[in-house]
Amino acid sequence: MSPNLPTFPGNSTVKMLAIIEYWEQKDHCHLNNTGQYMFLFLCKLGLGLVVLHLCQHKWRNSFLSICALSFIVADALLAYSMVTLWFLGPIRSPVSVCFILGHASAVYAALPVPTIGLGLLDYALGDMLTSRWSCKSLCKSLCNVVLVLLMWTKAVVYNTGSVTTDMMEIEELGGTTALVCEVHESRIVSYTVLGLFIYVLVTLLPHYTRLYKWFEEAEKFNQQRNAPPQNLRSDLQFRYVAMKDTKSDENNFLTEPQVMHRPSLCVSLTLGFASVWMPYLVISVMCLWLGFGIPAYVIVNLLWLECINSVLTGVVFWLKSDIVGPYNKLPDDMSLCRGYWHLSKGTHQHKLPTTV
């Protein structure tokens, strides 16, 4: 993308110009960027696979989990198309580079809004809607698969009809000529990233002197929670058997004896979110501040989806925490909500004794 080329404002997207070829008459220099676009899509696919492996969703039937798998499939198809076009060349290829870039950017630019809306509804109302069904897991998975297919179908049908796939030629001062095509940039992704960055700063900066101590305490609880139970030994002729966790036993807590300043649950969850996603937010905001134009088929990726997944998880956890406590079913543990719930409440999980 060229930052010097004009952009065209729209309702929810911004149109920019992708440089396919350019040459300089004075230096007789000619460059084709098809290989660079192919490498870009392959890198995006590899990043998506790494993120999908690191996240390790517990609930494969959630909407955002199935949506993440659909993102991987779409990225694979896009990378395959560019590799095929690069090998065949512009003459033998049935479609042009502008056709792939234009349609891909339009489709990806239409995905953020329904993804956020349907993901929030799934986390907020998913258990309520499936509680009356006998096959909860299967029915919820099928419902989410249908919703994901409808979301992609709507994005393809209603947003590719107005795509301009014709290659345009522009000339700049100095004798430089370029062949460009029109692509879309997603404003929704830029707004969400910038909004999350500002919210984290406004929420955590007033407590900057206590952040490190709070973070250490929350991580200590998470480590104790994930540590395997130790086997007890005794000289008595009895065998100790570890008691399994039950729902009634999970609600037993020991109040912390020391009284100290505790963050609110909102601040505590924000700290947990920032400990994971602040590097991604900083890099994204820096790109926006420097004026880098990023098309929708790049900025709408699995990393952004997982960031939104952590936000929605924290919001739903915050709304339901007063009703069900820290042991409600979460779709993933990316933000480690339970540890930061205990941080705000000043409690530690009660370790149940073993029975004889």
Steps between C-alpha positions, in 0.01 A plus 500: 500500500616851431439766770529776240205381296153642570235323706126519449272520807197277526245400759683227689807449281770711342610434145868509412717410204712185490808524275528199268779621270704814465796614294723801461576623152829664593661202670315239289396329824197269496356316799206259533355461853303179439763294681491737798122461531536123484762510777273729705207256485722205586633688805146583608400135473803392705427762767140381519606138550742600777234707678245220469746254652595730788144586597379140537130567542324289758158550345516400138127561454511873577433741217840667506680164505320391184552847356874465564505175305316669215763778498771236458312338211447838330867595543604165355277548195632853451862385525432211260346740248799732509748213471310361200489842335872550560589164343267537200585862432265782396446356149394144587323584826117515474483796745719802561676617813253788532209253494641308799609805699181698438257223590708380796522848652127562454404170664739535795390861557139382548584239768591696821154635589304169476790315664494723808120505522442127459793414728359716779153349462645150505689558827212688664205286390657174386445304820150643542388400152650150509395411857168358376659281233591138570802509266653826617849468356398364160211743452711798600779396265261460207335833575834680510617332180186622325552852633861505381398380153226764482746770609749408226222464241365844577848650484567339162163572339430852622851647488663365184245641257640852527868399486712661232741243356634709212866590513571875488811676380628809680800720435691690763748783471847379414394257229371221725206301364301248705222251438267498800169350605243604760483318833316559828622576851288413803421796725333277761823317581692827528234651726479196727878477542534872569204496740641204695840666524352824636276311744792299640708814552217696664410209729847390612709818507338635824618178673847471343675474840303187594484322164808286544396379846150417377638317200733290717217402734267401217771295331583328828141388536487378140817297553361343816175424323673327209755314714444122523390367841770354721472143627495471879690228687449360848624219723140394569366197318250704304505627147430869436276567204468852353147630500366606158381853452128555509290801426412549865861476612620747238316782677699465823742786556729617775504871558845654485617598851688810384295807419635696203371715219319289244415596143146484377404205284500721189855621569614150588367348177649788301839424654466136397408601147789747473754244622425290191395741225680829569788427255250437220312821582819707512623375161159555340467853637851585383408392147191721514700794638766469228228495234566152364213393279412138576241330277220295650636163384804562725365682805196270541694200626489233766707707742237775498227238539663350809545847649128566454431154643684594821310829519161332463598230749597763756182701447273196540702379800471845661121511447442148635760496780260621771254223416711191441837602647834419342410145397267564211593322179738707290573441131875541555759596761686764299425781748514275811182654637480285812834612640412865453156442654672384820734799475207740515317306772807440719436125528696185432360170390460262786708186455290203600663246731546144394288226654609181671 
